[in-house]
């Protein structure tokens, strides 16, 4: 309610804080037991005692404190009149050809994956983020051009992608639908009443529940009441707390601090993998391994608070959330312009929030890098086309001059 009633509807901030808190809140049910099972299939467990409960609560609370600090600082910036960056250089007409290009690429990929799920998944594994980006490029275009057939085509493409995902038991379609819903909320925010927002919230819960269903089907888990309850409370988004439990149990005294090395590795890992292969080196961080210093086989996730704690201790937890929310607040801020690039960046980051918090910040860095490359391609195309048009118009102008 607080996030809704402020002058700017901060949907990205609400999504971030929800995803940040869900793993901690999922543990609440088991805090009075002697042991918690975090992942039903992997049987990852940890013992419950007063110390670990107090430490987990402290980490969660410090994250919220960092978020509150970001909100206060951002509101202070608004009062002194600091303006946000305006993305007006690229207009909607400049991206129409690229939007249709990515639509065709997405359509070919979705069709191939739906018809040959195992073969395509084996060949193109690891490009799910690119597929989500490609669909959002066209959806952003359809959203702003406001034509029924464009919007219908983008929705059918998204549902086709969801179907193709379920063929191989994947859940990447969840982040796509979350990004599309937040993009729609951001676009129509001035017309959306609170009742409509509640309805959209229910739809979002349904999308997340479908992700749980796909997980259970993929792992051949019987659909019993107990299993469904376990997966809702202790799904993979809660299992990523396990690295935090190990850190808070064995490294509470601060003998583990890396003082920012992980963040440096994230930036260094933005280069394409073939570059590392060419020089015979190993990529520091991959999408499935958010930190080279901690990895649980078969789990592949880690809460963002764990990265902050590993590098700078408890202050790192608050500082990580503080910087992250400042970044999101800049995107969540409403502007009068209807900039295509603004909406695209908004939805790309929306699609990365869950993976960013639960599997590593490489996801959001990759989304920002895709955005930068896409903007560069559109600008280059715009410059080349304008140059060609000027050259083509010059002979006609010279002939007309000599004719006079």
GUNULUM-25810 format. One record per residue (C-alpha): y negated, z negated, x; residue in three letters. Coordinates in nm, 2 decimals. Each point is the difference from the previous one (the first is absolute). Layout:
residues N
(torvex (Y, Z, X), Ala)
...
end
This chain:
residues 404
(torvex (0.00, 0.00, 0.00), Unk)
(torvex (-0.24, -0.09, 0.28), Unk)
(torvex (0.07, 0.34, 0.17), Unk)
(torvex (-0.05, 0.18, -0.33), Unk)
(torvex (-0.32, -0.17, -0.12), Unk)
(torvex (-0.21, 0.06, 0.32), Unk)
(torvex (-0.23, 0.30, 0.00), Unk)
(torvex (0.24, 0.21, 0.20), Unk)
(torvex (0.36, 0.02, -0.12), Unk)
(torvex (0.18, -0.08, 0.32), Unk)
(torvex (0.34, 0.14, -0.07), Unk)
(torvex (0.10, 0.06, 0.36), Unk)
(torvex (-0.09, -0.36, 0.08), Unk)
(torvex (0.20, -0.13, -0.29), Unk)
(torvex (0.30, 0.21, 0.11), Unk)
(torvex (-0.03, -0.12, 0.35), Unk)
(torvex (-0.01, -0.37, -0.09), Unk)
(torvex (0.28, 0.04, -0.25), Unk)
(torvex (0.23, 0.17, 0.26), Unk)
(torvex (-0.10, -0.26, 0.26), Unk)
(torvex (0.09, -0.29, -0.23), Unk)
(torvex (0.31, 0.14, -0.17), Unk)
(torvex (0.24, -0.09, 0.29), Unk)
(torvex (-0.13, -0.36, 0.01), Unk)
(torvex (0.01, -0.04, -0.37), Unk)
(torvex (0.35, 0.13, -0.01), Unk)
(torvex (0.11, -0.29, 0.20), Unk)
(torvex (-0.14, -0.26, -0.24), Unk)
(torvex (0.32, -0.01, -0.21), Unk)
(torvex (0.21, -0.10, 0.30), Unk)
(torvex (-0.23, -0.26, 0.16), Unk)
(torvex (0.19, -0.29, -0.16), Unk)
(torvex (0.34, 0.13, 0.12), Unk)
(torvex (0.16, -0.07, 0.34), Unk)
(torvex (0.03, 0.37, 0.09), Unk)
(torvex (-0.16, 0.33, -0.11), Unk)
(torvex (0.17, 0.33, 0.00), Unk)
(torvex (-0.27, 0.26, 0.07), Unk)
(torvex (0.21, 0.32, -0.03), Unk)
(torvex (0.31, 0.00, -0.22), Unk)
(torvex (0.17, 0.28, 0.18), Unk)
(torvex (-0.09, -0.10, 0.36), Unk)
(torvex (0.06, -0.37, -0.07), Unk)
(torvex (-0.31, -0.10, 0.20), Unk)
(torvex (-0.05, -0.37, -0.05), Unk)
(torvex (-0.22, -0.28, 0.13), Unk)
(torvex (0.01, -0.38, -0.05), Unk)
(torvex (-0.28, -0.16, -0.21), Unk)
(torvex (-0.17, -0.31, 0.13), Unk)
(torvex (-0.35, -0.15, -0.03), Unk)
(torvex (-0.12, 0.15, 0.33), Unk)
(torvex (0.08, 0.36, -0.09), Unk)
(torvex (-0.14, -0.04, -0.35), Unk)
(torvex (-0.33, -0.13, 0.14), Unk)
(torvex (-0.02, 0.27, 0.26), Unk)
(torvex (0.07, 0.29, -0.24), Unk)
(torvex (-0.26, -0.15, -0.24), Unk)
(torvex (-0.25, -0.02, 0.28), Unk)
(torvex (0.05, 0.36, 0.10), Unk)
(torvex (-0.04, 0.12, -0.36), Unk)
(torvex (-0.31, -0.22, -0.05), Unk)
(torvex (-0.17, 0.12, 0.32), Unk)
(torvex (0.06, 0.36, -0.10), Unk)
(torvex (-0.18, -0.07, -0.33), Unk)
(torvex (-0.28, -0.18, 0.19), Unk)
(torvex (-0.04, 0.32, 0.21), Unk)
(torvex (-0.02, 0.20, -0.31), Unk)
(torvex (-0.26, -0.22, -0.15), Unk)
(torvex (-0.21, 0.02, 0.31), Unk)
(torvex (0.02, 0.38, -0.02), Unk)
(torvex (-0.12, 0.00, -0.36), Unk)
(torvex (-0.29, -0.24, 0.08), Unk)
(torvex (-0.11, 0.21, 0.30), Unk)
(torvex (0.02, 0.32, -0.20), Unk)
(torvex (-0.21, -0.14, -0.28), Unk)
(torvex (-0.25, -0.11, 0.26), Unk)
(torvex (-0.02, 0.35, 0.14), Unk)
(torvex (-0.06, 0.13, -0.35), Unk)
(torvex (-0.29, -0.24, -0.05), Unk)
(torvex (-0.18, 0.11, 0.32), Unk)
(torvex (0.04, 0.37, -0.10), Unk)
(torvex (0.26, 0.12, 0.25), Unk)
(torvex (0.11, 0.34, -0.14), Unk)
(torvex (0.35, 0.14, 0.01), Unk)
(torvex (0.11, 0.32, 0.18), Unk)
(torvex (-0.04, 0.31, -0.23), Unk)
(torvex (0.25, 0.28, 0.03), Unk)
(torvex (-0.21, 0.29, -0.14), Unk)
(torvex (0.06, 0.25, 0.28), Unk)
(torvex (0.31, 0.14, -0.17), Unk)
(torvex (-0.03, 0.11, -0.36), Unk)
(torvex (0.27, 0.06, -0.26), Unk)
(torvex (-0.03, 0.38, 0.03), Unk)
(torvex (0.08, -0.03, 0.38), Unk)
(torvex (0.34, -0.15, -0.06), Unk)
(torvex (0.14, 0.22, -0.28), Unk)
(torvex (0.21, 0.22, 0.22), Unk)
(torvex (0.13, -0.29, 0.21), Unk)
(torvex (0.08, -0.19, -0.32), Unk)
(torvex (0.22, 0.29, -0.13), Unk)
(torvex (0.15, 0.04, 0.34), Unk)
(torvex (0.12, -0.37, 0.00), Unk)
(torvex (0.11, 0.04, -0.36), Unk)
(torvex (0.23, 0.29, 0.10), Unk)
(torvex (0.13, -0.19, 0.31), Unk)
(torvex (0.07, -0.31, -0.22), Unk)
(torvex (0.17, 0.21, -0.27), Unk)
(torvex (0.23, 0.17, 0.26), Unk)
(torvex (0.09, -0.34, 0.15), Unk)
(torvex (0.06, -0.17, -0.33), Unk)
(torvex (0.21, 0.29, -0.13), Unk)
(torvex (0.21, 0.01, 0.31), Unk)
(torvex (0.05, -0.37, 0.01), Unk)
(torvex (0.10, -0.01, -0.37), Unk)
(torvex (0.25, 0.28, 0.03), Unk)
(torvex (0.14, -0.10, 0.35), Unk)
(torvex (-0.09, -0.37, 0.03), Unk)
(torvex (0.23, -0.10, 0.29), Unk)
(torvex (-0.06, 0.32, 0.21), Unk)
(torvex (-0.38, -0.01, -0.03), Unk)
(torvex (-0.02, -0.37, 0.04), Unk)
(torvex (0.20, 0.02, 0.33), Unk)
(torvex (-0.22, 0.29, 0.13), Unk)
(torvex (-0.34, -0.13, -0.11), Unk)
(torvex (0.05, -0.37, 0.03), Unk)
(torvex (-0.31, -0.19, 0.10), Unk)
(torvex (-0.25, 0.23, -0.17), Unk)
(torvex (-0.03, -0.18, -0.33), Unk)
(torvex (-0.36, -0.11, 0.08), Unk)
(torvex (-0.09, 0.36, 0.05), Unk)
(torvex (0.15, 0.09, -0.34), Unk)
(torvex (-0.20, -0.27, -0.17), Unk)
(torvex (-0.31, 0.12, 0.18), Unk)
(torvex (0.06, 0.36, -0.11), Unk)
(torvex (0.04, -0.09, -0.36), Unk)
(torvex (-0.31, -0.22, 0.00), Unk)
(torvex (-0.21, 0.28, 0.15), Unk)
(torvex (0.07, 0.21, -0.31), Unk)
(torvex (-0.02, -0.30, -0.25), Unk)
(torvex (-0.35, -0.08, 0.14), Unk)
(torvex (-0.10, 0.36, -0.06), Unk)
(torvex (0.14, 0.00, -0.35), Unk)
(torvex (-0.17, -0.33, -0.08), Unk)
(torvex (-0.34, 0.12, 0.09), Unk)
(torvex (0.02, 0.36, -0.13), Unk)
(torvex (0.09, -0.15, -0.34), Unk)
(torvex (0.23, 0.28, -0.13), Unk)
(torvex (0.30, -0.07, -0.21), Unk)
(torvex (0.24, 0.23, 0.17), Unk)
(torvex (-0.09, -0.12, 0.35), Unk)
(torvex (0.06, -0.36, -0.10), Unk)
(torvex (0.32, 0.09, -0.18), Unk)
(torvex (0.13, 0.18, 0.31), Unk)
(torvex (-0.08, -0.30, 0.22), Unk)
(torvex (0.17, -0.24, -0.23), Unk)
(torvex (0.31, 0.22, -0.03), Unk)
(torvex (0.01, 0.02, 0.38), Unk)
(torvex (-0.02, -0.38, 0.03), Unk)
(torvex (0.28, -0.05, -0.25), Unk)
(torvex (0.21, 0.27, 0.18), Unk)
(torvex (-0.06, -0.19, 0.33), Unk)
(torvex (0.12, -0.32, -0.17), Unk)
(torvex (0.31, 0.17, -0.12), Unk)
(torvex (0.07, 0.14, 0.34), Unk)
(torvex (-0.04, -0.35, 0.15), Unk)
(torvex (0.25, -0.15, -0.24), Unk)
(torvex (0.26, 0.26, 0.10), Unk)
(torvex (0.02, -0.17, 0.34), Unk)
(torvex (-0.08, -0.35, -0.11), Unk)
(torvex (-0.35, -0.01, 0.15), Unk)
(torvex (-0.31, -0.18, -0.15), Unk)
(torvex (-0.29, 0.18, 0.16), Unk)
(torvex (-0.10, 0.13, -0.34), Unk)
(torvex (-0.12, -0.35, -0.08), Unk)
(torvex (-0.29, 0.02, 0.24), Unk)
(torvex (-0.09, 0.35, -0.12), Unk)
(torvex (-0.03, -0.12, -0.37), Unk)
(torvex (-0.19, -0.31, 0.11), Unk)
(torvex (-0.25, 0.22, 0.19), Unk)
(torvex (-0.04, 0.24, -0.30), Unk)
(torvex (-0.05, -0.29, -0.24), Unk)
(torvex (-0.27, -0.16, 0.22), Unk)
(torvex (-0.16, 0.34, 0.05), Unk)
(torvex (-0.02, 0.05, -0.37), Unk)
(torvex (-0.14, -0.36, -0.05), Unk)
(torvex (-0.26, 0.07, 0.27), Unk)
(torvex (-0.10, 0.33, -0.16), Unk)
(torvex (-0.02, -0.13, -0.36), Unk)
(torvex (-0.10, -0.36, 0.08), Unk)
(torvex (-0.32, 0.01, -0.21), Unk)
(torvex (0.20, 0.10, -0.31), Unk)
(torvex (0.30, -0.24, 0.04), Unk)
(torvex (0.00, -0.31, -0.21), Unk)
(torvex (0.19, -0.31, 0.09), Unk)
(torvex (0.28, 0.07, -0.25), Unk)
(torvex (0.05, 0.34, 0.15), Unk)
(torvex (0.02, -0.16, 0.34), Unk)
(torvex (0.27, -0.24, -0.12), Unk)
(torvex (0.20, 0.30, -0.13), Unk)
(torvex (-0.03, 0.17, 0.34), Unk)
(torvex (0.11, -0.32, 0.16), Unk)
(torvex (0.31, 0.00, -0.21), Unk)
(torvex (0.07, 0.36, 0.11), Unk)
(torvex (-0.04, -0.11, 0.36), Unk)
(torvex (0.25, -0.28, -0.05), Unk)
(torvex (0.24, 0.26, -0.15), Unk)
(torvex (-0.04, 0.22, 0.31), Unk)
(torvex (0.08, -0.30, 0.22), Unk)
(torvex (0.30, -0.09, -0.22), Unk)
(torvex (0.13, 0.35, 0.03), Unk)
(torvex (-0.01, -0.05, 0.38), Unk)
(torvex (0.22, -0.30, -0.04), Unk)
(torvex (0.24, 0.19, -0.22), Unk)
(torvex (0.03, 0.28, 0.26), Unk)
(torvex (0.07, -0.26, 0.27), Unk)
(torvex (0.29, -0.15, -0.20), Unk)
(torvex (0.15, 0.34, -0.09), Unk)
(torvex (-0.03, 0.11, 0.37), Unk)
(torvex (0.19, -0.31, 0.12), Unk)
(torvex (0.26, 0.00, -0.29), Unk)
(torvex (-0.12, -0.34, -0.12), Unk)
(torvex (0.13, -0.08, -0.35), Unk)
(torvex (-0.27, -0.03, -0.27), Unk)
(torvex (0.06, -0.36, -0.09), Unk)
(torvex (-0.28, -0.24, -0.10), Unk)
(torvex (0.05, -0.20, 0.32), Unk)
(torvex (-0.02, 0.30, 0.23), Unk)
(torvex (-0.31, 0.14, -0.18), Unk)
(torvex (-0.17, -0.33, 0.03), Unk)
(torvex (0.09, -0.02, 0.37), Unk)
(torvex (-0.13, 0.35, 0.07), Unk)
(torvex (-0.33, -0.06, -0.19), Unk)
(torvex (-0.06, -0.32, 0.19), Unk)
(torvex (0.15, 0.07, 0.34), Unk)
(torvex (-0.02, 0.38, 0.04), Unk)
(torvex (-0.09, 0.16, 0.33), Unk)
(torvex (-0.37, -0.09, -0.05), Unk)
(torvex (0.10, -0.37, 0.02), Unk)
(torvex (0.26, 0.05, 0.27), Unk)
(torvex (-0.28, 0.09, 0.24), Unk)
(torvex (-0.10, -0.36, 0.01), Unk)
(torvex (0.31, -0.07, 0.21), Unk)
(torvex (-0.17, 0.09, 0.33), Unk)
(torvex (-0.28, -0.23, -0.10), Unk)
(torvex (0.25, -0.28, -0.05), Unk)
(torvex (0.13, 0.05, 0.35), Unk)
(torvex (-0.35, 0.00, 0.15), Unk)
(torvex (-0.11, -0.31, -0.19), Unk)
(torvex (0.32, -0.18, 0.09), Unk)
(torvex (0.04, 0.08, 0.37), Unk)
(torvex (-0.35, 0.10, 0.11), Unk)
(torvex (-0.23, -0.22, -0.19), Unk)
(torvex (-0.16, -0.14, 0.32), Unk)
(torvex (-0.15, 0.33, 0.10), Unk)
(torvex (0.22, 0.08, 0.30), Unk)
(torvex (0.05, 0.36, -0.14), Unk)
(torvex (-0.35, 0.14, -0.02), Unk)
(torvex (-0.05, 0.36, 0.10), Unk)
(torvex (-0.38, 0.00, -0.04), Unk)
(torvex (-0.03, 0.34, -0.17), Unk)
(torvex (0.27, 0.20, 0.18), Unk)
(torvex (0.16, 0.09, -0.34), Unk)
(torvex (-0.32, 0.15, -0.13), Unk)
(torvex (-0.04, 0.20, 0.32), Unk)
(torvex (0.36, 0.13, -0.04), Unk)
(torvex (-0.08, 0.11, -0.35), Unk)
(torvex (-0.29, 0.21, 0.12), Unk)
(torvex (0.21, 0.14, 0.28), Unk)
(torvex (0.28, 0.08, -0.24), Unk)
(torvex (-0.22, 0.23, -0.21), Unk)
(torvex (0.09, 0.29, 0.24), Unk)
(torvex (0.28, 0.23, -0.12), Unk)
(torvex (0.35, -0.10, 0.12), Unk)
(torvex (0.06, 0.33, 0.19), Unk)
(torvex (-0.28, -0.10, 0.24), Unk)
(torvex (0.19, -0.32, 0.09), Unk)
(torvex (0.32, 0.20, 0.04), Unk)
(torvex (-0.17, 0.26, 0.23), Unk)
(torvex (-0.12, -0.28, 0.23), Unk)
(torvex (0.33, -0.18, -0.02), Unk)
(torvex (-0.15, -0.32, -0.15), Unk)
(torvex (0.09, -0.20, -0.31), Unk)
(torvex (-0.24, -0.03, -0.29), Unk)
(torvex (-0.11, -0.36, -0.03), Unk)
(torvex (0.01, -0.02, -0.38), Unk)
(torvex (0.17, 0.21, -0.26), Unk)
(torvex (-0.04, -0.02, -0.38), Unk)
(torvex (0.33, -0.18, -0.04), Unk)
(torvex (-0.08, -0.25, 0.28), Unk)
(torvex (-0.35, -0.15, -0.05), Unk)
(torvex (0.02, -0.20, 0.32), Unk)
(torvex (0.20, 0.08, 0.32), Unk)
(torvex (0.05, -0.37, 0.06), Unk)
(torvex (0.18, -0.08, -0.32), Unk)
(torvex (0.26, 0.20, -0.20), Unk)
(torvex (0.28, -0.10, -0.23), Unk)
(torvex (0.27, 0.26, -0.03), Unk)
(torvex (0.02, 0.14, -0.35), Unk)
(torvex (-0.32, -0.17, -0.11), Unk)
(torvex (-0.28, 0.19, 0.17), Unk)
(torvex (-0.30, -0.19, -0.15), Unk)
(torvex (-0.24, -0.26, 0.09), Unk)
(torvex (-0.29, -0.16, -0.18), Unk)
(torvex (-0.35, 0.08, 0.14), Unk)
(torvex (-0.06, -0.37, 0.04), Unk)
(torvex (0.27, -0.01, 0.25), Unk)
(torvex (-0.17, 0.26, 0.22), Unk)
(torvex (-0.33, -0.20, -0.01), Unk)
(torvex (0.19, -0.33, 0.08), Unk)
(torvex (0.19, 0.16, 0.29), Unk)
(torvex (-0.32, 0.13, 0.16), Unk)
(torvex (-0.26, -0.27, -0.06), Unk)
(torvex (0.17, -0.29, -0.18), Unk)
(torvex (-0.13, -0.14, -0.33), Unk)
(torvex (-0.35, 0.14, 0.07), Unk)
(torvex (0.16, 0.34, 0.03), Unk)
(torvex (0.14, -0.03, -0.35), Unk)
(torvex (-0.34, -0.06, -0.15), Unk)
(torvex (-0.17, 0.26, 0.22), Unk)
(torvex (0.25, 0.27, -0.08), Unk)
(torvex (-0.06, -0.04, -0.38), Unk)
(torvex (-0.37, -0.03, 0.06), Unk)
(torvex (-0.03, 0.34, 0.18), Unk)
(torvex (0.25, 0.17, -0.24), Unk)
(torvex (-0.19, -0.11, -0.31), Unk)
(torvex (-0.33, 0.11, 0.15), Unk)
(torvex (0.14, 0.35, 0.05), Unk)
(torvex (0.14, 0.00, -0.36), Unk)
(torvex (-0.33, -0.12, -0.15), Unk)
(torvex (-0.18, 0.29, 0.16), Unk)
(torvex (0.24, 0.23, -0.18), Unk)
(torvex (-0.01, -0.19, -0.33), Unk)
(torvex (-0.37, 0.01, -0.02), Unk)
(torvex (-0.11, 0.23, -0.29), Unk)
(torvex (-0.25, 0.28, 0.07), Unk)
(torvex (-0.18, 0.24, -0.23), Unk)
(torvex (0.13, 0.31, 0.19), Unk)
(torvex (0.33, 0.15, -0.10), Unk)
(torvex (0.12, 0.09, 0.35), Unk)
(torvex (0.34, 0.15, 0.03), Unk)
(torvex (0.05, -0.14, 0.35), Unk)
(torvex (-0.09, -0.35, -0.13), Unk)
(torvex (0.26, 0.01, -0.27), Unk)
(torvex (0.26, 0.14, 0.23), Unk)
(torvex (-0.05, -0.27, 0.26), Unk)
(torvex (0.00, -0.26, -0.27), Unk)
(torvex (0.34, 0.11, -0.13), Unk)
(torvex (0.15, 0.06, 0.35), Unk)
(torvex (-0.08, -0.36, 0.09), Unk)
(torvex (0.13, -0.12, -0.34), Unk)
(torvex (0.33, 0.16, 0.07), Unk)
(torvex (0.03, -0.18, 0.34), Unk)
(torvex (-0.09, -0.36, -0.11), Unk)
(torvex (0.35, -0.11, -0.09), Unk)
(torvex (0.16, 0.15, 0.31), Unk)
(torvex (-0.30, -0.12, 0.21), Unk)
(torvex (0.05, -0.36, -0.10), Unk)
(torvex (0.38, 0.00, 0.00), Unk)
(torvex (0.10, 0.24, 0.27), Unk)
(torvex (-0.29, 0.04, 0.24), Unk)
(torvex (-0.35, 0.13, 0.03), Unk)
(torvex (0.13, 0.33, 0.14), Unk)
(torvex (0.01, 0.13, -0.36), Unk)
(torvex (-0.37, -0.04, -0.06), Unk)
(torvex (-0.08, 0.14, 0.34), Unk)
(torvex (0.21, 0.30, -0.07), Unk)
(torvex (-0.18, 0.05, -0.34), Unk)
(torvex (-0.34, -0.02, 0.17), Unk)
(torvex (0.11, 0.24, 0.27), Unk)
(torvex (0.13, 0.25, -0.27), Unk)
(torvex (-0.34, -0.04, -0.17), Unk)
(torvex (-0.18, 0.08, 0.32), Unk)
(torvex (0.21, 0.30, 0.08), Unk)
(torvex (-0.04, 0.13, -0.36), Unk)
(torvex (-0.37, -0.04, 0.01), Unk)
(torvex (-0.01, 0.19, 0.34), Unk)
(torvex (0.21, 0.28, -0.15), Unk)
(torvex (-0.23, 0.03, -0.30), Unk)
(torvex (-0.32, -0.01, 0.20), Unk)
(torvex (0.14, 0.26, 0.25), Unk)
(torvex (0.10, 0.23, -0.29), Unk)
(torvex (-0.34, -0.05, -0.16), Unk)
(torvex (-0.18, 0.10, 0.33), Unk)
(torvex (0.22, 0.30, 0.06), Unk)
(torvex (-0.04, 0.13, -0.36), Unk)
(torvex (-0.38, -0.04, 0.01), Unk)
(torvex (-0.01, 0.18, 0.34), Unk)
(torvex (0.22, 0.29, -0.13), Unk)
(torvex (-0.22, 0.03, -0.31), Unk)
(torvex (-0.32, 0.01, 0.21), Unk)
(torvex (0.15, 0.27, 0.22), Unk)
(torvex (0.12, 0.20, -0.30), Unk)
(torvex (-0.34, -0.02, -0.16), Unk)
(torvex (-0.20, 0.10, 0.31), Unk)
(torvex (0.08, 0.38, 0.00), Unk)
(torvex (-0.09, 0.04, -0.36), Unk)
(torvex (-0.33, -0.18, 0.06), Unk)
(torvex (-0.07, 0.23, 0.30), Unk)
(torvex (0.08, 0.32, -0.20), Unk)
(torvex (-0.23, -0.11, -0.29), Unk)
(torvex (-0.28, -0.07, 0.25), Unk)
(torvex (0.03, 0.35, 0.17), Unk)
(torvex (0.02, 0.17, -0.35), Unk)
(torvex (-0.34, -0.15, -0.09), Unk)
end
